[in-house]
Amino acid sequence: MAGSSVGTVLPLIAGAIGVSSLFHRSSPVDALIDLLWIVMVLYPPYVLFVVCHQEFVRRRRAALSEKLLLKRMETKVW
């Protein structure tokens, strides 16, 4: 269970350390401008990838489930 959350926690910790060091190395205005540039450069390609991937999966859901050998499973909640 702990291993599954490492992929989420480590980038958050590394990002917090990076932002903290950015604010310690430069003035707050310069640090905010740098963060704005980072978001402007990295966010649009990520959003484009997510939208394209969602559309790909939506269109090919049946073919993907056959190739991945997915089975329906009944679950009960107590």
Backbone hydrogen bonds, N-H to C=O, Kabsch-Sander energy under -0.5 kcal/mol:
donor,donor_aa,acceptor,acceptor_aa,energy
5,S,1,M,-0.7
5,S,2,A,-0.6
6,V,2,A,-0.7
7,G,3,G,-0.6
8,T,5,S,-0.8
9,V,5,S,-2.6
10,L,6,V,-2.3
12,L,8,T,-1.0
13,I,9,V,-2.4
14,A,10,L,-2.8
15,G,11,P,-2.5
16,A,12,L,-2.3
17,I,13,I,-2.4
18,G,14,A,-2.4
19,V,15,G,-2.6
20,S,16,A,-2.3
21,S,17,I,-2.6
22,L,18,G,-2.0
23,F,19,V,-2.1
24,H,20,S,-1.8
25,R,21,S,-2.0
26,S,22,L,-1.3
31,A,27,S,-2.6
32,L,28,P,-2.4
33,I,29,V,-2.2
34,D,30,D,-2.5
35,L,31,A,-2.4
36,L,32,L,-2.3
37,W,33,I,-2.2
38,I,34,D,-2.2
39,V,35,L,-2.4
40,M,36,L,-2.5
41,V,37,W,-2.0
42,L,38,I,-2.6
43,Y,39,V,-2.3
46,Y,42,L,-1.3
47,V,43,Y,-2.5
48,L,44,P,-2.5
49,F,45,P,-2.4
50,V,46,Y,-2.5
51,V,47,V,-2.6
52,C,48,L,-2.5
53,H,49,F,-2.7
54,Q,50,V,-2.4
55,E,51,V,-2.1
56,F,52,C,-2.4
57,V,53,H,-2.6
58,R,54,Q,-2.5
59,R,55,E,-2.3
60,R,56,F,-1.7
61,R,58,R,-0.7
64,L,60,R,-2.6
65,S,61,R,-2.3
66,E,62,A,-1.7
67,K,63,A,-2.1
68,L,64,L,-2.5
69,L,66,E,-0.7
70,L,65,S,-2.1
78,W,76,K,-0.5
